Amino acid sequence: MKHVFISVWQKLPVYLRISLFVFLLIFIFGYIMTVIEPQTFPHLFDGLWWTVVTISTVGFGDLVPNTIAGKAAGMLIILLGAAFATAFFATFAAAAVELQHAFKRGRLMYKKNGHVIIVGWNAKASEIIRSMKKADPSQEIVLIDQTLEESPLDIIHFIKGPPIQDQTLKKANISSAKSIVITSDQHKNETEADMQTILVILAVKGLAPETYTIAELQTAHQALNAERAGADEIVKAYELSSHIMVNGVLHHHSIKESTEIVNPAEGKHIEVKDIPPELLQQTFKEASQYFLGHRSILLGVKRGERLVYNPDLGFKLITGDQAILFVC
């Protein structure tokens, strides 16, 4: 039994052991004072109060031992208590500093849920965080990166480690995340970056298959592999940037407008929603008027895998159609 107690005691954190010893010291000397001087300390609480005040070196002077035995106990509690009280506060201060240091260095697990995880720190990730926080300040964001030494921003929870490892994803609480955005690794060439992205998708889907996964790819030939790995959405960076630049070539002064038209930070975004039942068998014109009344512009219709933008006004909506909306 003795060995078990010693083993359990040694496994306790240092700050907890010091805390228990200080509280035990307070209780013992508080009780001793009620026994030595019952007139001065008629209740146990009086003894505890005097012990705490004495140990902390505050010394209010409202209760003072009058006997030699009481004063000797007071001297002993000052010598013992002051040392342990100092260690007590110093240990807690050191623990608080270490906790903050661990948080900044990305060693603490994220324990909340409904958060968004971003993989990889780069200019793109910085803009995603800025836009997301502006659109929804309450949205919790977790950043995973293995190259940073400490968190780049105070408004996020940073996890340091390789995103392909289960341990790193579990630290980010992947199973409780709302979605994860995997940005392309800027430290690798295009092919290696896409292979890394696919490995991250596999790791995510292996641990949390229901987590909505958005992946960025740099090359066209890995898109099918990303779909096979389980990505819910694939952002083809090579298409997106080239389309915007070609649009600028064909229609001068249109690049800024192309990028700003969809900016969640300004309350503008594209949304795909099921067609309300009352609009089924209605025309595109009638549906457009309906959505205009709800502060949305109907851009087109998604029918299965087919996207129909700006169809004829007489285009009929059928069951299974989804509305492609510009919300502003």
C-alpha beads as a LAMMPS data file, in Angstrom:
LAMMPS data file: protein, C-alpha beads

328 atoms
327 bonds

1 atom types
1 bond types

-500.0 500.0 xlo xhi
-500.0 500.0 ylo yhi
-500.0 500.0 zlo zhi

Masses

1 110.0

Atoms # bond

1 1 1 0.000 0.000 0.000
2 1 1 2.870 2.321 0.886
3 1 1 4.580 1.679 -2.447
4 1 1 1.335 2.351 -4.310
5 1 1 0.903 5.686 -2.499
6 1 1 4.498 6.718 -3.264
7 1 1 4.060 5.734 -6.906
8 1 1 0.829 7.747 -7.253
9 1 1 2.392 10.725 -5.410
10 1 1 5.412 10.756 -7.730
11 1 1 3.192 10.708 -10.811
12 1 1 1.367 13.865 -9.722
13 1 1 2.513 17.148 -11.330
14 1 1 4.925 19.192 -9.215
15 1 1 2.506 22.112 -8.862
16 1 1 -0.216 19.743 -7.605
17 1 1 2.106 18.156 -5.020
18 1 1 3.175 21.576 -3.706
19 1 1 -0.472 22.705 -3.606
20 1 1 -1.529 19.644 -1.612
21 1 1 1.355 20.116 0.829
22 1 1 0.534 23.820 1.360
23 1 1 -3.157 23.064 1.977
24 1 1 -2.218 20.245 4.372
25 1 1 0.140 22.599 6.200
26 1 1 -2.606 25.215 6.534
27 1 1 -5.090 22.710 7.909
28 1 1 -2.629 21.155 10.414
29 1 1 -1.430 24.466 11.848
30 1 1 -4.956 25.905 11.799
31 1 1 -6.092 22.972 13.943
32 1 1 -3.018 23.184 16.214
33 1 1 -3.760 26.848 17.008
34 1 1 -7.319 26.026 18.082
35 1 1 -5.904 23.411 20.478
36 1 1 -3.040 25.569 21.864
37 1 1 -5.057 28.804 22.221
38 1 1 -8.800 28.064 22.228
39 1 1 -9.553 31.545 23.660
40 1 1 -7.869 33.346 20.738
41 1 1 -8.894 30.777 18.120
42 1 1 -12.272 29.393 19.255
43 1 1 -13.185 27.990 15.839
44 1 1 -11.224 25.987 13.286
45 1 1 -11.926 28.656 10.705
46 1 1 -10.154 31.224 12.929
47 1 1 -7.073 29.017 12.961
48 1 1 -7.204 28.494 9.214
49 1 1 -7.629 32.227 8.607
50 1 1 -4.654 33.117 10.800
51 1 1 -2.495 30.421 9.143
52 1 1 -3.288 31.640 5.625
53 1 1 -2.617 35.275 6.588
54 1 1 0.655 34.286 8.288
55 1 1 1.900 32.067 5.443
56 1 1 1.168 34.741 2.869
57 1 1 3.092 37.276 5.053
58 1 1 0.111 39.657 4.930
59 1 1 -0.243 39.777 8.720
60 1 1 -3.518 41.636 9.374
61 1 1 -2.971 41.399 13.140
62 1 1 -6.634 40.726 13.939
63 1 1 -5.668 37.396 15.556
64 1 1 -2.367 37.112 17.468
65 1 1 -1.119 34.166 19.559
66 1 1 -0.512 35.103 23.192
67 1 1 1.215 32.027 24.622
68 1 1 4.785 30.852 24.138
69 1 1 3.535 27.645 22.469
70 1 1 1.314 29.673 20.162
71 1 1 4.147 32.052 19.230
72 1 1 6.498 29.088 18.647
73 1 1 3.903 27.538 16.312
74 1 1 3.651 30.912 14.588
75 1 1 7.425 31.070 14.080
76 1 1 7.421 27.540 12.679
77 1 1 4.574 28.214 10.246
78 1 1 6.342 31.387 9.061
79 1 1 9.587 29.502 8.384
80 1 1 7.885 26.516 6.745
81 1 1 4.939 28.237 5.132
82 1 1 6.748 31.172 3.579
83 1 1 9.113 28.839 1.752
84 1 1 6.378 26.578 0.440
85 1 1 4.018 29.473 -0.332
86 1 1 6.760 31.081 -2.415
87 1 1 7.319 27.790 -4.231
88 1 1 3.545 27.470 -4.641
89 1 1 3.127 30.824 -6.407
90 1 1 6.381 30.494 -8.362
91 1 1 5.350 27.070 -9.664
92 1 1 1.949 28.322 -10.783
93 1 1 3.533 31.330 -12.483
94 1 1 6.002 29.047 -14.270
95 1 1 3.144 26.722 -15.295
96 1 1 1.179 29.675 -16.723
97 1 1 4.216 30.845 -18.702
98 1 1 4.852 27.316 -19.977
99 1 1 1.185 26.977 -20.988
100 1 1 1.353 30.217 -22.963
101 1 1 4.639 29.135 -24.522
102 1 1 3.169 25.752 -25.504
103 1 1 0.126 27.500 -27.039
104 1 1 2.312 29.859 -29.052
105 1 1 4.551 26.990 -30.201
106 1 1 1.608 24.870 -31.362
107 1 1 1.873 22.058 -28.839
108 1 1 -1.605 22.325 -27.261
109 1 1 -4.563 20.286 -28.487
110 1 1 -7.662 22.131 -29.697
111 1 1 -10.688 20.896 -27.709
112 1 1 -13.680 22.819 -29.089
113 1 1 -15.833 21.809 -32.045
114 1 1 -17.386 23.400 -35.122
115 1 1 -14.052 24.933 -36.119
116 1 1 -12.411 25.334 -39.527
117 1 1 -8.948 23.822 -40.046
118 1 1 -6.512 25.366 -42.510
119 1 1 -3.481 23.333 -43.588
120 1 1 -0.361 25.258 -44.571
121 1 1 0.701 28.829 -43.804
122 1 1 1.108 31.077 -46.841
123 1 1 -0.330 34.289 -48.312
124 1 1 -3.434 32.352 -49.380
125 1 1 -4.042 31.003 -45.867
126 1 1 -3.556 34.494 -44.423
127 1 1 -6.199 35.914 -46.770
128 1 1 -8.588 33.025 -46.009
129 1 1 -8.293 33.724 -42.288
130 1 1 -8.712 37.481 -42.769
131 1 1 -11.814 37.074 -44.957
132 1 1 -13.364 34.398 -42.762
133 1 1 -12.897 36.427 -39.586
134 1 1 -14.368 39.507 -41.242
135 1 1 -17.351 37.554 -42.555
136 1 1 -17.877 35.712 -39.242
137 1 1 -15.797 36.999 -36.272
138 1 1 -17.042 34.165 -34.053
139 1 1 -15.702 31.429 -36.340
140 1 1 -12.910 29.478 -34.629
141 1 1 -9.936 28.689 -36.871
142 1 1 -7.134 26.155 -36.383
143 1 1 -3.947 26.379 -38.456
144 1 1 -1.745 23.316 -39.064
145 1 1 1.796 23.948 -40.290
146 1 1 5.093 22.149 -39.807
147 1 1 7.439 24.949 -40.925
148 1 1 6.472 27.701 -38.474
149 1 1 8.152 27.947 -35.081
150 1 1 5.237 29.785 -33.489
151 1 1 1.744 31.020 -34.274
152 1 1 1.696 33.792 -36.883
153 1 1 -1.581 35.254 -35.571
154 1 1 -3.191 35.654 -32.153
155 1 1 -6.728 35.082 -33.464
156 1 1 -6.161 31.421 -34.352
157 1 1 -5.169 28.194 -32.620
158 1 1 -1.865 26.942 -34.024
159 1 1 -0.872 23.263 -34.279
160 1 1 2.706 22.490 -35.296
161 1 1 3.293 19.206 -37.079
162 1 1 3.032 17.287 -40.377
163 1 1 -0.631 17.324 -41.535
164 1 1 -0.343 13.778 -42.921
165 1 1 0.172 12.342 -39.428
166 1 1 -2.800 11.189 -37.348
167 1 1 -1.306 12.714 -34.200
168 1 1 -1.268 16.199 -35.746
169 1 1 -4.824 15.939 -37.062
170 1 1 -6.072 14.627 -33.713
171 1 1 -4.417 17.603 -31.981
172 1 1 -6.480 19.813 -34.268
173 1 1 -9.574 17.817 -33.208
174 1 1 -10.330 16.852 -36.797
175 1 1 -13.296 14.654 -35.837
176 1 1 -15.188 17.691 -34.493
177 1 1 -14.195 20.154 -37.232
178 1 1 -16.793 21.702 -39.524
179 1 1 -14.469 21.709 -42.511
180 1 1 -10.814 21.617 -43.503
181 1 1 -9.061 23.631 -46.200
182 1 1 -5.853 22.089 -47.560
183 1 1 -3.701 24.698 -49.302
184 1 1 -0.921 23.729 -51.680
185 1 1 2.509 23.423 -50.047
186 1 1 4.556 26.425 -51.220
187 1 1 7.831 24.711 -50.271
188 1 1 7.428 21.938 -52.891
189 1 1 7.193 21.867 -56.670
190 1 1 3.719 21.493 -58.218
191 1 1 3.727 17.687 -58.551
192 1 1 5.115 17.088 -55.055
193 1 1 2.714 19.646 -53.590
194 1 1 -0.291 17.872 -55.160
195 1 1 0.920 14.476 -53.939
196 1 1 1.240 15.945 -50.442
197 1 1 -2.296 17.348 -50.698
198 1 1 -3.695 13.927 -51.666
199 1 1 -1.920 12.285 -48.721
200 1 1 -3.466 14.863 -46.386
201 1 1 -6.923 14.178 -47.854
202 1 1 -6.458 10.436 -47.229
203 1 1 -5.332 11.086 -43.642
204 1 1 -8.307 13.387 -42.983
205 1 1 -10.882 11.030 -44.481
206 1 1 -9.372 8.102 -42.600
207 1 1 -9.949 9.837 -39.268
208 1 1 -13.037 11.948 -40.009
209 1 1 -14.814 10.866 -43.214
210 1 1 -17.686 13.307 -42.598
211 1 1 -15.477 16.394 -42.370
212 1 1 -16.063 18.639 -45.390
213 1 1 -12.733 18.744 -47.205
214 1 1 -11.618 21.442 -49.646
215 1 1 -8.296 20.843 -51.394
216 1 1 -6.183 23.082 -53.615
217 1 1 -4.352 21.503 -56.560
218 1 1 -1.640 22.919 -58.793
219 1 1 -1.799 20.418 -61.672
220 1 1 -4.644 18.946 -63.725
221 1 1 -3.555 15.303 -63.717
222 1 1 -3.991 14.889 -59.934
223 1 1 -7.611 16.095 -59.813
224 1 1 -9.048 12.592 -60.290
225 1 1 -6.774 11.197 -57.575
226 1 1 -7.941 13.927 -55.205
227 1 1 -11.560 12.939 -55.904
228 1 1 -10.718 9.279 -55.298
229 1 1 -9.045 10.240 -52.019
230 1 1 -12.349 11.747 -50.888
231 1 1 -12.059 15.520 -51.383
232 1 1 -15.504 17.142 -51.286
233 1 1 -14.347 20.186 -53.246
234 1 1 -11.264 20.729 -55.413
235 1 1 -9.894 24.196 -56.100
236 1 1 -7.886 24.098 -59.322
237 1 1 -5.510 26.998 -58.797
238 1 1 -4.158 26.770 -62.349
239 1 1 -7.682 27.231 -63.785
240 1 1 -8.839 29.941 -61.418
241 1 1 -5.863 32.266 -61.888
242 1 1 -5.620 31.668 -65.657
243 1 1 -9.338 32.375 -66.190
244 1 1 -9.085 35.657 -64.300
245 1 1 -6.000 36.714 -66.267
246 1 1 -7.546 35.774 -69.635
247 1 1 -10.631 37.752 -68.656
248 1 1 -8.349 40.720 -68.019
249 1 1 -6.728 40.311 -71.442
250 1 1 -10.060 40.101 -73.264
251 1 1 -11.844 42.738 -71.205
252 1 1 -9.449 45.360 -69.877
253 1 1 -9.814 46.610 -66.300
254 1 1 -11.856 43.551 -65.253
255 1 1 -9.412 41.658 -63.009
256 1 1 -10.203 43.578 -59.825
257 1 1 -13.924 43.242 -60.501
258 1 1 -13.532 39.497 -61.128
259 1 1 -11.812 38.930 -57.791
260 1 1 -14.006 41.296 -55.775
261 1 1 -17.336 39.970 -57.052
262 1 1 -16.979 36.984 -54.726
263 1 1 -15.591 38.308 -51.455
264 1 1 -17.133 36.827 -48.278
265 1 1 -15.405 39.519 -46.226
266 1 1 -17.666 42.056 -47.965
267 1 1 -20.769 39.890 -47.585
268 1 1 -20.711 38.624 -51.197
269 1 1 -20.561 34.959 -52.110
270 1 1 -21.783 32.240 -54.479
271 1 1 -24.221 29.748 -52.986
272 1 1 -25.811 26.559 -54.349
273 1 1 -29.243 25.808 -52.846
274 1 1 -32.083 23.412 -53.549
275 1 1 -34.913 24.948 -55.539
276 1 1 -37.871 25.711 -53.209
277 1 1 -40.873 23.408 -53.950
278 1 1 -43.056 26.358 -54.950
279 1 1 -40.667 27.176 -57.821
280 1 1 -40.722 23.722 -59.428
281 1 1 -42.163 23.821 -62.956
282 1 1 -41.719 27.605 -62.893
283 1 1 -39.590 29.454 -65.426
284 1 1 -36.090 30.858 -64.908
285 1 1 -37.582 34.360 -65.140
286 1 1 -40.110 33.667 -62.358
287 1 1 -37.397 32.078 -60.186
288 1 1 -35.110 35.079 -60.785
289 1 1 -37.806 37.463 -59.553
290 1 1 -38.383 35.260 -56.486
291 1 1 -34.705 35.268 -55.506
292 1 1 -34.347 39.008 -56.170
293 1 1 -36.926 39.475 -53.458
294 1 1 -34.592 37.543 -51.137
295 1 1 -31.517 39.700 -51.908
296 1 1 -30.007 37.075 -54.228
297 1 1 -29.322 36.981 -57.962
298 1 1 -30.054 33.725 -59.772
299 1 1 -27.015 33.099 -61.992
300 1 1 -27.976 29.675 -63.251
301 1 1 -29.135 26.166 -62.466
302 1 1 -27.204 23.044 -61.468
303 1 1 -28.891 19.979 -62.978
304 1 1 -26.992 16.901 -61.878
305 1 1 -23.382 17.529 -62.913
306 1 1 -24.421 20.014 -65.593
307 1 1 -24.159 23.745 -64.906
308 1 1 -26.530 25.949 -66.906
309 1 1 -25.711 29.650 -66.563
310 1 1 -28.157 32.359 -67.636
311 1 1 -30.531 30.056 -69.575
312 1 1 -33.502 31.290 -71.607
313 1 1 -36.122 33.081 -69.511
314 1 1 -38.589 30.296 -70.333
315 1 1 -36.229 27.553 -69.006
316 1 1 -38.343 25.289 -66.751
317 1 1 -37.119 24.211 -63.322
318 1 1 -37.613 20.543 -62.420
319 1 1 -37.223 18.343 -59.340
320 1 1 -33.584 17.891 -58.371
321 1 1 -32.445 21.234 -59.762
322 1 1 -30.322 23.514 -57.596
323 1 1 -30.066 27.273 -57.804
324 1 1 -26.667 28.927 -58.330
325 1 1 -27.019 32.217 -56.481
326 1 1 -24.957 35.355 -56.067
327 1 1 -25.685 36.567 -52.540
328 1 1 -24.806 40.141 -51.625

Bonds

1 1 1 2
2 1 2 3
3 1 3 4
4 1 4 5
5 1 5 6
6 1 6 7
7 1 7 8
8 1 8 9
9 1 9 10
10 1 10 11
11 1 11 12
12 1 12 13
13 1 13 14
14 1 14 15
15 1 15 16
16 1 16 17
17 1 17 18
18 1 18 19
19 1 19 20
20 1 20 21
21 1 21 22
22 1 22 23
23 1 23 24
24 1 24 25
25 1 25 26
26 1 26 27
27 1 27 28
28 1 28 29
29 1 29 30
30 1 30 31
31 1 31 32
32 1 32 33
33 1 33 34
34 1 34 35
35 1 35 36
36 1 36 37
37 1 37 38
38 1 38 39
39 1 39 40
40 1 40 41
41 1 41 42
42 1 42 43
43 1 43 44
44 1 44 45
45 1 45 46
46 1 46 47
47 1 47 48
48 1 48 49
49 1 49 50
50 1 50 51
51 1 51 52
52 1 52 53
53 1 53 54
54 1 54 55
55 1 55 56
56 1 56 57
57 1 57 58
58 1 58 59
59 1 59 60
60 1 60 61
61 1 61 62
62 1 62 63
63 1 63 64
64 1 64 65
65 1 65 66
66 1 66 67
67 1 67 68
68 1 68 69
69 1 69 70
70 1 70 71
71 1 71 72
72 1 72 73
73 1 73 74
74 1 74 75
75 1 75 76
76 1 76 77
77 1 77 78
78 1 78 79
79 1 79 80
80 1 80 81
81 1 81 82
82 1 82 83
83 1 83 84
84 1 84 85
85 1 85 86
86 1 86 87
87 1 87 88
88 1 88 89
89 1 89 90
90 1 90 91
91 1 91 92
92 1 92 93
93 1 93 94
94 1 94 95
95 1 95 96
96 1 96 97
97 1 97 98
98 1 98 99
99 1 99 100
100 1 100 101
101 1 101 102
102 1 102 103
103 1 103 104
104 1 104 105
105 1 105 106
106 1 106 107
107 1 107 108
108 1 108 109
109 1 109 110
110 1 110 111
111 1 111 112
112 1 112 113
113 1 113 114
114 1 114 115
115 1 115 116
116 1 116 117
117 1 117 118
118 1 118 119
119 1 119 120
120 1 120 121
121 1 121 122
122 1 122 123
123 1 123 124
124 1 124 125
125 1 125 126
126 1 126 127
127 1 127 128
128 1 128 129
129 1 129 130
130 1 130 131
131 1 131 132
132 1 132 133
133 1 133 134
134 1 134 135
135 1 135 136
136 1 136 137
137 1 137 138
138 1 138 139
139 1 139 140
140 1 140 141
141 1 141 142
142 1 142 143
143 1 143 144
144 1 144 145
145 1 145 146
146 1 146 147
147 1 147 148
148 1 148 149
149 1 149 150
150 1 150 151
151 1 151 152
152 1 152 153
153 1 153 154
154 1 154 155
155 1 155 156
156 1 156 157
157 1 157 158
158 1 158 159
159 1 159 160
160 1 160 161
161 1 161 162
162 1 162 163
163 1 163 164
164 1 164 165
165 1 165 166
166 1 166 167
167 1 167 168
168 1 168 169
169 1 169 170
170 1 170 171
171 1 171 172
172 1 172 173
173 1 173 174
174 1 174 175
175 1 175 176
176 1 176 177
177 1 177 178
178 1 178 179
179 1 179 180
180 1 180 181
181 1 181 182
182 1 182 183
183 1 183 184
184 1 184 185
185 1 185 186
186 1 186 187
187 1 187 188
188 1 188 189
189 1 189 190
190 1 190 191
191 1 191 192
192 1 192 193
193 1 193 194
194 1 194 195
195 1 195 196
196 1 196 197
197 1 197 198
198 1 198 199
199 1 199 200
200 1 200 201
201 1 201 202
202 1 202 203
203 1 203 204
204 1 204 205
205 1 205 206
206 1 206 207
207 1 207 208
208 1 208 209
209 1 209 210
210 1 210 211
211 1 211 212
212 1 212 213
213 1 213 214
214 1 214 215
215 1 215 216
216 1 216 217
217 1 217 218
218 1 218 219
219 1 219 220
220 1 220 221
221 1 221 222
222 1 222 223
223 1 223 224
224 1 224 225
225 1 225 226
226 1 226 227
227 1 227 228
228 1 228 229
229 1 229 230
230 1 230 231
231 1 231 232
232 1 232 233
233 1 233 234
234 1 234 235
235 1 235 236
236 1 236 237
237 1 237 238
238 1 238 239
239 1 239 240
240 1 240 241
241 1 241 242
242 1 242 243
243 1 243 244
244 1 244 245
245 1 245 246
246 1 246 247
247 1 247 248
248 1 248 249
249 1 249 250
250 1 250 251
251 1 251 252
252 1 252 253
253 1 253 254
254 1 254 255
255 1 255 256
256 1 256 257
257 1 257 258
258 1 258 259
259 1 259 260
260 1 260 261
261 1 261 262
262 1 262 263
263 1 263 264
264 1 264 265
265 1 265 266
266 1 266 267
267 1 267 268
268 1 268 269
269 1 269 270
270 1 270 271
271 1 271 272
272 1 272 273
273 1 273 274
274 1 274 275
275 1 275 276
276 1 276 277
277 1 277 278
278 1 278 279
279 1 279 280
280 1 280 281
281 1 281 282
282 1 282 283
283 1 283 284
284 1 284 285
285 1 285 286
286 1 286 287
287 1 287 288
288 1 288 289
289 1 289 290
290 1 290 291
291 1 291 292
292 1 292 293
293 1 293 294
294 1 294 295
295 1 295 296
296 1 296 297
297 1 297 298
298 1 298 299
299 1 299 300
300 1 300 301
301 1 301 302
302 1 302 303
303 1 303 304
304 1 304 305
305 1 305 306
306 1 306 307
307 1 307 308
308 1 308 309
309 1 309 310
310 1 310 311
311 1 311 312
312 1 312 313
313 1 313 314
314 1 314 315
315 1 315 316
316 1 316 317
317 1 317 318
318 1 318 319
319 1 319 320
320 1 320 321
321 1 321 322
322 1 322 323
323 1 323 324
324 1 324 325
325 1 325 326
326 1 326 327
327 1 327 328
